[in-house]
């Protein structure tokens, strides 16, 4: 009976450990997906913007903004470029 209690405690601790470690993984995956979407949108906007004469230079800062914030970051960069 004692081993059953140890087994149940071990299972509970393993479950808690997986939950704790899975949370940062979800955040990391969300950042990666936002980064990919932002980068693709920035590249597509620059490809289409060449025909209109309106592009956003891709440098460290624009890549970080598009990568971290995703689509809203690219919209911010477009609005910022239009206002300046």
C-alpha positions in Angstrom: 0.0 0.0 0.0 2.9 2.3 0.7 4.3 1.9 -2.8 0.9 2.9 -4.3 1.1 6.2 -2.4 4.6 6.8 -3.6 3.6 6.0 -7.1 0.6 8.4 -7.0 2.8 11.2 -5.5 5.4 10.6 -8.3 2.7 10.7 -11.0 1.3 14.0 -9.5 4.8 15.6 -9.4 5.5 14.5 -12.9 2.2 16.0 -14.1 3.0 19.3 -12.3 6.5 19.3 -13.8 5.2 18.8 -17.3 2.6 21.6 -16.8 5.3 24.0 -15.5 7.7 23.2 -18.4 4.9 23.4 -21.1 3.9 26.9 -20.3 7.2 28.5 -21.5 7.1 26.3 -24.6 3.7 27.7 -25.5 5.0 31.2 -25.1 8.0 30.4 -27.2 5.9 28.8 -30.0 3.6 31.8 -30.0 6.6 34.2 -30.4 8.0 32.0 -33.3 4.6 32.0 -35.1 4.2 35.8 -34.6 7.8 36.2 -35.9 7.2 34.1 -39.0 3.9 35.8 -39.8 5.4 39.3 -39.3 8.4 38.6 -41.4 6.3 37.1 -44.2 3.9 40.1 -44.1 6.8 42.5 -44.2 8.4 40.8 -47.2 5.0 40.6 -49.0 4.4 44.3 -48.3 7.8 45.2 -49.6 7.3 43.2 -52.8 3.9 44.8 -53.4 5.2 48.2 -52.3 7.9 48.2 -55.0 5.2 48.8 -57.6 3.8 51.6 -55.6 7.1 53.2 -54.7 6.5 52.6 -51.0 8.7 50.1 -49.1 9.9 49.6 -45.6 13.6 48.9 -45.2 14.3 45.6 -43.5 16.9 46.2 -40.8 17.5 45.0 -37.2 14.7 47.2 -35.7 12.0 46.6 -38.2 12.8 42.8 -38.1 12.6 42.9 -34.3 9.3 44.8 -34.3 7.8 42.5 -37.0 9.1 39.4 -35.4 8.0 40.2 -31.8 4.6 41.8 -32.5 3.7 39.9 -35.7 1.0 41.4 -37.9 0.2 44.4 -35.5 3.9 45.2 -35.6 4.0 45.4 -39.4 0.8 47.5 -39.4 2.6 49.8 -36.9 5.6 50.0 -39.2 3.4 50.9 -42.2 1.6 53.6 -40.2 4.9 54.9 -38.8 6.3 55.1 -42.4 3.3 56.9 -43.7 3.3 59.5 -40.9 7.0 60.2 -41.4 
